[in-house]
């Protein structure tokens, strides 16, 4: 028991007296006419005290930072050891454009790179494919061949800076290009660090960038996990992503439960398909969470996530290395919380969400720019977003102590409630036969759709407030400078791709693609063949077309 019986008895007596006083105050003055809930509609009490966490076991439920179950953080010294990585999500136009943005951000104090790719790249198509017309560089950087990656990574010290790549169906291809570039720079694979998102289960649930059916999609992920464990030990070969689940409209609990259950599915597949023990690969699994606008709900979610993952890895999968129990995660502030109305309000939203991520113990953070609701961010708005992190990290004092909200009656109770609710979801999924079976039934998709619909109803009715949208609305429009991607970007990208095709050795390209095709058919690991193919200047689509040919293409069945 966390508290003595004497203290709990005293609290019980004091609470009754306080509740009597509350009734008198409410009868006389009333309370605001609203339901006091989180943004996810979780009810919140007037106050919390030791009675709310009386069943907490300090050692097994909370403990100290850096100690199992890591509720209070995976590092014993927290941000006193090192601050989180400032990792601004960047990608625009051509590889040269994005390299220039990266150089600017590094000069301004960013400490890690993060890559956004355009839609054709995300979907495994080259810029000259009819599917790609008009989309080149518009939501991220266009990448067709290794030549683009050489330009993208020009003057970037790959043995000193880690790079995150937000890409899923073609993740094996873009990672192969990164590995090949590192070797060309003379940096061995053992020394490069970074992350490929590579999480296809959340694509089937939420984000919907598809290429292959679920089973071969997971096979390719297990290939990258195996290859990374053996040859690229500092690389996170998957970022299991709740971010997009939340952006699709889920509650915080749904984001927590579905993300961790996705992670469990990947662990199970690598263990079964590759015959690997969790301690061989689990320390390089990483996660990616959304930090939404409800401050305490987000903090509690992140604390609960660490505790659940530690228990799962140790108790369900038999991991013995403490690093296998760690839930390491990147956080991005909530894009879906930004508004086109009164866009400068987004600076305040982002700062609040970033502070929640920090108090939740994130290892890495991206702060959204105020203009991202309109378009790719300008240099000016990106600098404000980066400065937001730097002010939080280096002015506010949040780095002085580890898990400063640990022991808060409210935060600990909310953490416990979120963990319990997440376990309920995961147990339902277990009963269905696992995450793939649940996705086939449309279970997580429909749960998210229902939650999204409920929240939108609450906004439209005014039950929940969105400042500048349904409350404190003004007639004036605020001018916001926008970034425009010129049509010249597509023309220059097409010219470079044409030159690469013209100058490469076609015999080598065909040979490497045939070896990749054979590996796919035999069930071998594709990564060595991918690296060889990109070295020979095979395009992203040529490699992905091999995947499509062997494994088939996926079409969303649609759920209503």
Secondary structure by P-SEA (a helix, b strand, c coil): ccccaaaaaaaaaaaaaaaaaaaaaaaaccccccccccccccccccccccccccccccccccccccccccccccccccccccccccccccccccaaaaaaaaaaaaaacccbbbbbbccccccccccccccccccccccbbbbccaaaaaaaacccccccbbbbbccccaaaaaaaaaaaaaaaaccccccbbbbbcccaaaaacccccccccaaaaaaaaaaaaaaaaccccccccccccaaaaaaacccaaaaaaaaaaaaaaaaaaaaaccccccccccccbbbbbbbccaaaaaaaaaaaaaaaaaaaacccccccccccccccbbbbccccccccccccaaaaaaaaaaaaaaaacccbbbbbccccccccccaaaaaaaaaaaaaaacccccccccccccccaaaaaaaaaaaaaaaaaaaaaaaaccaaaaaaaaaaaaaaaaaaaaaaaaaaaccccccccccccccbbbbbbbbbbcaaaaaaaaaaaaaaaacccaaaaaaaaaaaaaaaaacccaaaaaaaaaaacccaaaaaaaaaaacccccccccc
